[in-house]
Amino acid sequence: MFLNISKEINWLKENISELKDITRGIERETLRVDCKGNPSLKNHPGNMGSTLTHKWITTDFSENLIEFITPKNKSINYIIKFLQDLYKYSTKNIYFKERLWPLSIPYYNNKNTKINIARYGNSDIGILKEIYRKGLKNRYGNAKNIIAGIHYNFSFPLNFWKKWKNIKNIEEQKKIISTGYLGLIRNYYRVGWIIPLLFGSSPALPINFLENKINKNIKFKKHKKNFLYLPWSTSIRTSNIGYNNDIEKKILKIHYNSLDEYITKVKFAKNTPYKKFIEIGKKDEKGCLKQLNTNLIQIESELYAQIRPKQSIQTKEKSIINSLEYNGIEYVEIRSIDVNPFQNIGIEKKQLLFIDLLIIWCTLSKSKMINTAELHNINKNWEIISLYGKKPNQSLFLNDTSKKIPIIEICKFIFQELKKIANILDNFLNKNIYQKSCLYFENFLYYPELSYSSRILKKMKRYGFKTTGLKISNNYYYSNINKNYSLLEKKTFLKESKNSYLKKKFLEKM
């Protein structure tokens, strides 16, 4: 964790132009709610297109959980503006009196709160997607599945890998690049908790969100405004309470030491029955499927993780894991980002700049293999950060030992390294954006009251959980309802909506 990478920093300085073609993309989830803050029971607005085939706007778990997907692009400004246009378009096209919820954690009144699972039509793929979501509901309940987040997709250009790894044999290229991405992933697991520490925005829960399944070891405080919170929490969403399960941590225990190991364990999970899910049953009394199967995971997407290796699915492959096996790792998906309630699109540019720096550092830094003891400590560290990260003098486990180091000391070292990379990038771009991002978030360490989690908790203590969400969502609604698009046009959205229905119709005839 504390290796000196002066040699690697010097290499980056000399080869900085190899990073100019980094590609990025954002996926942002947001819940449609009614005027009282309750999850909407209405279907996805039909005029917004088919959720099965629309390129940019779909649904995740439920009909009311919208997901925006930007195209991959080399410009952060482009994907930010594209996401803003998707937000504006949806604001203009959701149902009357509905709003887009600005928090990761939804307002969930009680365990009987109804949620309509997303539907995708009568094609084979549409039916499969719906049954998969039925399985998620039966396995984990509605509440966890409507938690919203941000996913950041990041891919290094091929020339970077060729130079960095000195690739000369084209036949070894796929393997070498995958090994490089896995080193990045291992280092992200070691220090990536800094993302929820700095960006976490979910320190509180509605009173009935957990459906009486509160871990007795976690001492929630009940506020007089009728919600639960943890004073030092950064991101309940990324904890075991939130959008998470124990399959990877307690059963699979993926170390990310090789692509073969990852593929083998994911295949094992897809093909191994699990008692808990066998008890749910595969079909109901009418013979309708309750889940795709009774295995540890139904499909790869059910494997929750803070970061995932990804590869675009090619025509000949039927699944993500097959595509990874044939083609290697193409990019990584950062999944540990809460929705930022202080931005209508859920994220801001300075966050993406900071994540860029962290990814580059994790890639340049030496990355030894993770052993079982270290994996255990890694999981503990992420949970500590999520639930108690802002606690004064809080410490984390170091590598695979029982030794603990104060978070502030680790973060000082991380920022010291990130600033070196920021300086190199800013000099190349002739700007000061990366260094400003570093300085902005470094202040959160010394003044935790400035952090997103502290600021949103302060609002909740004043107005309550539901009212805070409604105030923010109303503000964003009225400030965007009449705004013009930055990149796209209304006719572009109408064309994509029409095309999405034509594609869906074609699939249903196959």
Solvent accessible surface area in square Angstrom, and as a share of the most:
residue,aa,sasa,rsa
1,M,39,0.17
2,F,80,0.33
3,L,99,0.49
4,N,113,0.58
5,I,2,0.01
6,S,54,0.35
7,K,166,0.70
8,E,14,0.06
9,I,17,0.08
10,N,86,0.44
11,W,53,0.18
12,L,0,0.00
13,K,126,0.53
14,E,143,0.64
15,N,21,0.11
16,I,20,0.10
17,S,50,0.32
18,E,31,0.14
19,L,9,0.04
20,K,123,0.52
21,D,49,0.25
22,I,4,0.02
23,T,37,0.21
24,R,19,0.07
25,G,1,0.01
26,I,1,0.00
27,E,30,0.13
28,R,3,0.01
29,E,16,0.07
30,T,1,0.00
31,L,3,0.01
32,R,0,0.00
33,V,0,0.00
34,D,47,0.24
35,C,76,0.46
36,K,131,0.55
37,G,0,0.00
38,N,45,0.23
39,P,6,0.04
40,S,6,0.04
41,L,92,0.46
42,K,107,0.45
43,N,95,0.49
44,H,16,0.07
45,P,2,0.01
46,G,44,0.43
47,N,85,0.44
48,M,0,0.00
49,G,3,0.03
50,S,5,0.03
51,T,15,0.09
52,L,28,0.14
53,T,22,0.13
54,H,12,0.05
55,K,111,0.47
56,W,27,0.09
57,I,1,0.00
58,T,18,0.11
59,T,3,0.02
60,D,33,0.17
61,F,2,0.01
62,S,0,0.00
63,E,13,0.06
64,N,2,0.01
65,L,1,0.00
66,I,0,0.00
67,E,18,0.08
68,F,1,0.00
69,I,55,0.28
70,T,7,0.04
71,P,46,0.29
72,K,111,0.47
73,N,43,0.22
74,K,108,0.46
75,S,44,0.28
76,I,14,0.07
77,N,69,0.35
78,Y,68,0.26
79,I,0,0.00
80,I,19,0.10
81,K,91,0.38
82,F,4,0.02
83,L,0,0.00
84,Q,57,0.25
85,D,0,0.00
86,L,0,0.00
87,Y,7,0.03
88,K,17,0.07
89,Y,6,0.02
90,S,0,0.00
91,T,3,0.02
92,K,70,0.29
93,N,32,0.16
94,I,18,0.09
95,Y,70,0.27
96,F,172,0.72
97,K,110,0.47
98,E,6,0.03
99,R,22,0.08
100,L,8,0.04
101,W,3,0.01
102,P,5,0.03
103,L,6,0.03
104,S,2,0.01
105,I,3,0.02
106,P,1,0.01
107,Y,39,0.15
108,Y,2,0.01
109,N,68,0.35
110,N,53,0.27
111,K,130,0.55
112,N,123,0.63
113,T,23,0.13
114,K,128,0.54
115,I,7,0.04
116,N,41,0.21
117,I,29,0.15
118,A,0,0.00
119,R,143,0.52
120,Y,3,0.01
121,G,16,0.15
122,N,110,0.57
123,S,4,0.03
124,D,124,0.64
125,I,79,0.40
126,G,0,0.00
127,I,78,0.39
128,L,74,0.37
129,K,51,0.22
130,E,27,0.12
131,I,23,0.12
132,Y,15,0.06
133,R,24,0.09
134,K,67,0.29
135,G,0,0.00
136,L,9,0.05
137,K,78,0.33
138,N,60,0.31
139,R,13,0.05
140,Y,39,0.15
141,G,22,0.21
142,N,18,0.09
143,A,6,0.05
144,K,53,0.22
145,N,3,0.02
146,I,1,0.01
147,I,4,0.02
148,A,3,0.02
149,G,1,0.01
150,I,0,0.00
151,H,16,0.07
152,Y,0,0.00
153,N,18,0.09
154,F,1,0.00
155,S,16,0.11
156,F,8,0.04
157,P,18,0.11
158,L,79,0.39
159,N,88,0.45
160,F,0,0.00
161,W,3,0.01
162,K,72,0.31
163,K,106,0.45
164,W,52,0.18
165,K,76,0.32
166,N,101,0.52
167,I,18,0.09
168,K,174,0.74
169,N,77,0.40
170,I,119,0.60
171,E,151,0.68
172,E,74,0.33
173,Q,30,0.13
174,K,93,0.39
175,K,140,0.59
176,I,49,0.25
177,I,20,0.10
178,S,3,0.02
179,T,73,0.42
180,G,7,0.07
181,Y,2,0.01
182,L,4,0.02
183,G,9,0.09
184,L,0,0.00
185,I,0,0.00
186,R,11,0.04
187,N,12,0.06
188,Y,0,0.00
189,Y,19,0.07
190,R,15,0.05
191,V,5,0.03
192,G,0,0.00
193,W,1,0.00
194,I,0,0.00
195,I,0,0.00
196,P,1,0.01
197,L,15,0.07
198,L,1,0.01
199,F,1,0.00
200,G,1,0.01
201,S,3,0.02
202,S,4,0.03
203,P,0,0.00
204,A,1,0.01
205,L,1,0.00
206,P,3,0.02
207,I,48,0.24
208,N,57,0.29
209,F,3,0.01
210,L,23,0.11
211,E,41,0.18
212,N,139,0.71
213,K,155,0.66
214,I,69,0.35
215,N,75,0.38
216,K,179,0.76
217,N,127,0.65
218,I,18,0.09
219,K,152,0.64
220,F,33,0.14
221,K,105,0.45
222,K,137,0.58
223,H,26,0.12
224,K,181,0.77
225,K,87,0.37
226,N,84,0.43
227,F,0,0.00
228,L,14,0.07
229,Y,23,0.09
230,L,3,0.01
231,P,44,0.27
232,W,102,0.36
233,S,0,0.00
234,T,0,0.00
235,S,1,0.00
236,I,0,0.00
237,R,10,0.04
238,T,7,0.04
239,S,0,0.00
240,N,62,0.32
241,I,15,0.08
242,G,1,0.01
243,Y,52,0.20
244,N,11,0.05
245,N,20,0.10
246,D,60,0.31
247,I,6,0.03
248,E,19,0.09
249,K,44,0.19
250,K,135,0.57
251,I,68,0.35
252,L,6,0.03
253,K,86,0.36
254,I,2,0.01
255,H,28,0.13
256,Y,4,0.01
257,N,39,0.20
258,S,45,0.29
259,L,29,0.14
260,D,108,0.56
261,E,37,0.17
262,Y,10,0.04
263,I,11,0.05
264,T,86,0.50
265,K,53,0.23
266,V,2,0.01
267,K,72,0.31
268,F,103,0.43
269,A,0,0.00
270,K,46,0.19
271,N,108,0.55
272,T,36,0.21
273,P,81,0.51
274,Y,59,0.23
275,K,151,0.64
276,K,114,0.48
277,F,2,0.01
278,I,91,0.46
279,E,122,0.55
280,I,39,0.20
281,G,22,0.21
282,K,93,0.40
283,K,119,0.50
284,D,50,0.26
285,E,163,0.73
286,K,168,0.71
287,G,42,0.41
288,C,67,0.40
289,L,54,0.27
290,K,53,0.22
291,Q,0,0.00
292,L,35,0.17
293,N,32,0.16
294,T,27,0.16
295,N,22,0.11
296,L,4,0.02
297,I,0,0.00
298,Q,5,0.02
299,I,46,0.24
300,E,20,0.09
301,S,41,0.26
302,E,0,0.00
303,L,3,0.02
304,Y,15,0.06
305,A,15,0.12
306,Q,20,0.09
307,I,0,0.00
308,R,23,0.08
309,P,1,0.01
310,K,24,0.10
311,Q,17,0.08
312,S,42,0.27
313,I,93,0.47
314,Q,79,0.35
315,T,147,0.86
316,K,152,0.64
317,E,9,0.04
318,K,188,0.80
319,S,18,0.12
320,I,37,0.19
321,I,4,0.02
322,N,41,0.21
323,S,0,0.00
324,L,2,0.01
325,E,72,0.32
326,Y,116,0.44
327,N,50,0.26
328,G,1,0.01
329,I,8,0.04
330,E,52,0.23
331,Y,30,0.11
332,V,0,0.00
333,E,4,0.02
334,I,0,0.00
335,R,16,0.06
336,S,1,0.01
337,I,0,0.00
338,D,2,0.01
339,V,2,0.01
340,N,0,0.00
341,P,1,0.01
342,F,42,0.17
343,Q,61,0.27
344,N,30,0.16
345,I,5,0.03
346,G,0,0.00
347,I,0,0.00
348,E,22,0.10
349,K,63,0.27
350,K,60,0.25
351,Q,0,0.00
352,L,0,0.00
353,L,7,0.03
354,F,0,0.00
355,I,0,0.00
356,D,0,0.00
357,L,0,0.00
358,L,0,0.00
359,I,0,0.00
360,I,1,0.01
361,W,10,0.03
362,C,1,0.01
363,T,12,0.07
364,L,2,0.01
365,S,16,0.10
366,K,128,0.54
367,S,24,0.15
368,K,115,0.49
369,M,112,0.50
370,I,4,0.02
371,N,68,0.35
372,T,89,0.52
373,A,51,0.40
374,E,2,0.01
375,L,17,0.08
376,H,105,0.47
377,N,13,0.07
378,I,6,0.03
379,N,34,0.17
380,K,85,0.36
381,N,6,0.03
382,W,7,0.02
383,E,34,0.15
384,I,29,0.15
385,I,0,0.00
386,S,0,0.00
387,L,3,0.02
388,Y,68,0.26
389,G,6,0.06
390,K,27,0.12
391,K,97,0.41
392,P,85,0.53
393,N,142,0.73
394,Q,32,0.14
395,S,23,0.15
396,L,1,0.00
397,F,33,0.14
398,L,24,0.12
399,N,37,0.19
400,D,50,0.26
401,T,63,0.36
402,S,100,0.65
403,K,125,0.53
404,K,91,0.38
405,I,25,0.13
406,P,54,0.34
407,I,11,0.06
408,I,55,0.28
409,E,80,0.36
410,I,0,0.00
411,C,0,0.00
412,K,89,0.38
413,F,32,0.13
414,I,0,0.00
415,F,1,0.00
416,Q,97,0.43
417,E,6,0.03
418,L,0,0.00
419,K,72,0.31
420,K,75,0.32
421,I,0,0.00
422,A,0,0.00
423,N,62,0.32
424,I,12,0.06
425,L,12,0.06
426,D,2,0.01
427,N,101,0.52
428,F,81,0.34
429,L,74,0.37
430,N,140,0.72
431,K,113,0.48
432,N,72,0.37
433,I,46,0.23
434,Y,10,0.04
435,Q,53,0.23
436,K,125,0.53
437,S,2,0.01
438,C,0,0.00
439,L,100,0.50
440,Y,73,0.28
441,F,0,0.00
442,E,29,0.13
443,N,66,0.34
444,F,11,0.05
445,L,28,0.14
446,Y,103,0.39
447,Y,115,0.44
448,P,50,0.32
449,E,107,0.48
450,L,79,0.39
451,S,4,0.02
452,Y,1,0.00
453,S,1,0.01
454,S,24,0.15
455,R,82,0.30
456,I,0,0.00
457,L,11,0.06
458,K,155,0.66
459,K,78,0.33
460,M,4,0.02
461,K,78,0.33
462,R,170,0.62
463,Y,68,0.26
464,G,6,0.05
465,F,7,0.03
466,K,68,0.29
467,T,55,0.32
468,T,1,0.01
469,G,0,0.00
470,L,27,0.13
471,K,98,0.41
472,I,20,0.10
473,S,1,0.01
474,N,52,0.26
475,N,94,0.48
476,Y,27,0.10
477,Y,43,0.16
478,Y,140,0.53
479,S,51,0.33
480,N,2,0.01
481,I,42,0.21
482,N,132,0.68
483,K,100,0.43
484,N,130,0.67
485,Y,45,0.17
486,S,62,0.40
487,L,70,0.35
488,L,24,0.12
489,E,91,0.41
490,K,133,0.57
491,K,141,0.60
492,T,45,0.26
493,F,0,0.00
494,L,95,0.47
495,K,135,0.57
496,E,8,0.04
497,S,9,0.06
498,K,138,0.59
499,N,48,0.24
500,S,0,0.00
501,Y,93,0.35
502,L,103,0.51
503,K,86,0.36
504,K,44,0.19
505,K,115,0.49
506,F,131,0.55
507,L,54,0.27
508,E,60,0.27
509,K,153,0.65
510,M,163,0.73
